[in-house]
């Protein structure tokens, strides 16, 4: 038997989950497929990567989440507010939310917390079906799309949406070309405790080997760091013991927040720029990282995907 849908979304992350919620309550029959089981709202049951990876959510993205009815669940989780931002290399630049009449420049939220809120919202719609865990074995694109899953299930859809990340299988099946540039960098993420409060300020320092960002979390003395560095430098930093890493971090960042200590494990991931030559083909559309990936420097990757 073939389950028939109007739209099949491959990828149940932040962008795919948001699209599924946006289509909830419409006259369209929607399937959201993901390799992993839906995220849990319990932080203790999420992986280190899910808990350590955070995103800077802009006021525009918050407005979208509010319209979709998921912001209350997101806001119920601990999050940081960026009221100001300080950037420096040779000199200092400061941005303040009050200067543009906003309550915040951004909100620092765990990716796992947002995904869990989106998955919970999806369950409230009878026209959206979550198909997970699910892995695609084959795709046929002609008059619509036919999907075959590894477990033998088959689905058809009028439109296939690829929200399956930078290594998008949907993009490959559709034959959509991508321009890619390896940045030869890795980003190290971790949670850090500081001697002094962050005062809802984000900090970013430009270093010869890449930028270092401190993003304020809900705890006044905890920040999420994103340290982007050339691959050799990043691998050397990851290999260090905690005390040695903290010493390197303090030397790179300075004493704006006083003494620093690691409050979590460290996770690293490679950085690359990529841009699909075309976002659409007959019966196929790409969104999020499947369409484009950017450097985490400006914190805009997720926000661009939500705009898609």
Secondary structure as UniProt FT lines:
FT   STRAND          2..10
FT   HELIX           14..22
FT   TURN            23..25
FT   STRAND          30..34
FT   HELIX           43..45
FT   HELIX           48..52
FT   STRAND          54..57
FT   HELIX           59..67
FT   TURN            68..69
FT   HELIX           71..75
FT   STRAND          80..82
FT   STRAND          84..88
FT   STRAND          92..96
FT   HELIX           97..100
FT   STRAND          106..110
FT   HELIX           111..122
FT   TURN            123..124
FT   TURN            126..127
FT   STRAND          128..132
FT   STRAND          136..141
FT   STRAND          145..149
FT   TURN            150..151
FT   STRAND          154..162
FT   TURN            166..167
FT   HELIX           169..174
FT   STRAND          178..194
FT   TURN            199..200
FT   STRAND          201..207
FT   TURN            208..209
FT   STRAND          210..216
FT   TURN            220..221
FT   STRAND          222..230
FT   HELIX           231..239
FT   HELIX           242..253
FT   TURN            256..257
FT   STRAND          260..262
FT   STRAND          267..276
FT   STRAND          280..281
FT   TURN            282..283
FT   STRAND          284..286
FT   HELIX           288..290
FT   STRAND          292..293
FT   HELIX           296..298
FT   HELIX           301..307
//
